[in-house]
């Protein structure tokens, strides 16, 4: 049985943040490591449309059309053939308030994890965030050093603006992404009407994105070809896969791909763990410390099967957003750019303590046909309206703080499938206020047009093994150790005890780096 | 797929294309429409009533686009909705309908808003006609 000091399971954001921290210290990374099986040959969506190769966009087996029959079969970001590999792991069902299956999904076994399909917003949590959403046994200041390190590694584009009060002023950032006309209009109007918007609780600013506008570490700037819904082969958009490639290439880690963790056993001096490859062959290893970065659901599945069985249920937090179309009539009929990035602007709304976060998306990177069933008119009239309205339309994706609820949890059902029950999915009570706050910008929204994404489609999974100062069973210490362990640490989103409205990705990474740093200084 | 089914699908695709885009379909569009049905037949599984309804719409040359939103209200993915949506997806990516999906330019704001008004009004008219046809031909 091969023995090492440190073993990390998983090559997603948490695993790679930990691996970066532990590089050149004899760390081994184990990962199933699925990667894309197709190549998207076009640099832009416009080019792809003009080429007329239908299967390049819709999939060699028409994968994009899967939602014809079931609208919620695949998340829009995971529908294209080039993105299917991102979520082809263990299957799970999400049951809503009625107890019926709302969506089915799959965890990620991809090298880079679900982050391959993220929107790439990487945002710091502040102490205000942690105090407001509650239950955090660590301070934000404990993450700052790791935030700095990771931001420098990843490359963040954005601007220091009114959102510094929510996002912090410490980040070193590249120039912001280019904006489409409707976003530029919003910012111009915000300059003129700032006081009015702020008095209505709205603060607008540039997004902070792991999207390069300048070359960094051998990765070129993003081309903004609107291909994010069709491929993950985008060097200008950060994926933990790029870090994995870098660490493997520099031989700072040893990587064992094609390996899925099936079990572990802890002894006084080491942890023995077993992995399985795609042929079902088992391999056994020993490590002084085992860091689990499999992703919230994969880690939950592993531990439920190990300790709990079908009688056990873990808490589960997600961030299912509210989607609200916003119209800027002044921009109707304007030229639509052929290059853009989906997230154009970000706003915070509500109380200073626990605001909602609003990501404002431009729909240029989506097929127009994706939007037609949401409009009540005959299809061709909807299409004709979209042709003039797209230039003046954005979609507000609104996130709220999320805490554990007694009703919401994840378990293994008697058939061995992961089941998430999420009946407590509050609707957003702020839509009218948000619509009112946007009006001074010449942006109009009708709250009744909003739709609530189903639970499970926030993809901000957390809270299954929350950090506590004094953990109960199925909880973790602030240093990531399981309640019953000395040598097994959980470093993925499982341990985050609650979520402010912001994206959790950078905090998952920083927390993983923090725990990895602790492991390096561990005396046993 | 039988020759009869193939011919039916070709006729269907041409009819739906005409309903949506007021133009005859190019052979490539017809070919793609048939290919999706052949390769992903499960996407078009439906009750006998829905299948008969779609056949009736095509045979009687009813306003498929005007009827569809009413069927969509009953069942979010009625067979007709799926087929029309398929037609728009194929048109969007086949490289032959670029002007239908690209920006429509207008000379002035007045022309733009007139266009929007008439599109909405036209849509309401189609909906009304579609509803009446749906009732008359026992589609709802």
Boltz contact constraints between the chains, C-beta under 6 A:
constraints:
  - contact:
      token1: [A, 50]
      token2: [B, 95]
      max_distance: 6.0
  - contact:
      token1: [A, 52]
      token2: [B, 94]
      max_distance: 6.0
  - contact:
      token1: [A, 52]
      token2: [B, 95]
      max_distance: 6.0
  - contact:
      token1: [A, 54]
      token2: [B, 32]
      max_distance: 6.0
  - contact:
      token1: [A, 54]
      token2: [B, 93]
      max_distance: 6.0
  - contact:
      token1: [A, 54]
      token2: [B, 94]
      max_distance: 6.0
  - contact:
      token1: [A, 57]
      token2: [B, 93]
      max_distance: 6.0
  - contact:
      token1: [A, 58]
      token2: [B, 93]
      max_distance: 6.0
  - contact:
      token1: [A, 62]
      token2: [B, 36]
      max_distance: 6.0
  - contact:
      token1: [A, 62]
      token2: [B, 40]
      max_distance: 6.0
  - contact:
      token1: [A, 68]
      token2: [B, 43]
      max_distance: 6.0
  - contact:
      token1: [A, 68]
      token2: [B, 82]
      max_distance: 6.0
  - contact:
      token1: [A, 68]
      token2: [B, 85]
      max_distance: 6.0
  - contact:
      token1: [A, 69]
      token2: [B, 43]
      max_distance: 6.0
  - contact:
      token1: [A, 69]
      token2: [B, 77]
      max_distance: 6.0
  - contact:
      token1: [A, 333]
      token2: [B, 106]
      max_distance: 6.0
  - contact:
      token1: [A, 333]
      token2: [B, 112]
      max_distance: 6.0
  - contact:
      token1: [A, 336]
      token2: [B, 103]
      max_distance: 6.0
  - contact:
      token1: [A, 367]
      token2: [B, 92]
      max_distance: 6.0
  - contact:
      token1: [A, 368]
      token2: [B, 101]
      max_distance: 6.0
  - contact:
      token1: [A, 369]
      token2: [B, 88]
      max_distance: 6.0
  - contact:
      token1: [A, 369]
      token2: [B, 89]
      max_distance: 6.0
  - contact:
      token1: [A, 369]
      token2: [B, 92]
      max_distance: 6.0
  - contact:
      token1: [A, 377]
      token2: [B, 123]
      max_distance: 6.0
  - contact:
      token1: [A, 378]
      token2: [B, 65]
      max_distance: 6.0
  - contact:
      token1: [A, 378]
      token2: [B, 66]
      max_distance: 6.0
  - contact:
      token1: [A, 378]
      token2: [B, 123]
      max_distance: 6.0
  - contact:
      token1: [A, 378]
      token2: [B, 126]
      max_distance: 6.0
  - contact:
      token1: [A, 379]
      token2: [B, 65]
      max_distance: 6.0
  - contact:
      token1: [A, 379]
      token2: [B, 84]
      max_distance: 6.0
  - contact:
      token1: [A, 380]
      token2: [B, 20]
      max_distance: 6.0
  - contact:
      token1: [A, 380]
      token2: [B, 65]
      max_distance: 6.0
  - contact:
      token1: [A, 381]
      token2: [B, 119]
      max_distance: 6.0
  - contact:
      token1: [A, 381]
      token2: [B, 122]
      max_distance: 6.0
  - contact:
      token1: [A, 381]
      token2: [B, 123]
      max_distance: 6.0
  - contact:
      token1: [A, 384]
      token2: [B, 119]
      max_distance: 6.0
  - contact:
      token1: [A, 385]
      token2: [B, 119]
      max_distance: 6.0
  - contact:
      token1: [A, 387]
      token2: [B, 104]
      max_distance: 6.0
  - contact:
      token1: [A, 388]
      token2: [B, 104]
      max_distance: 6.0
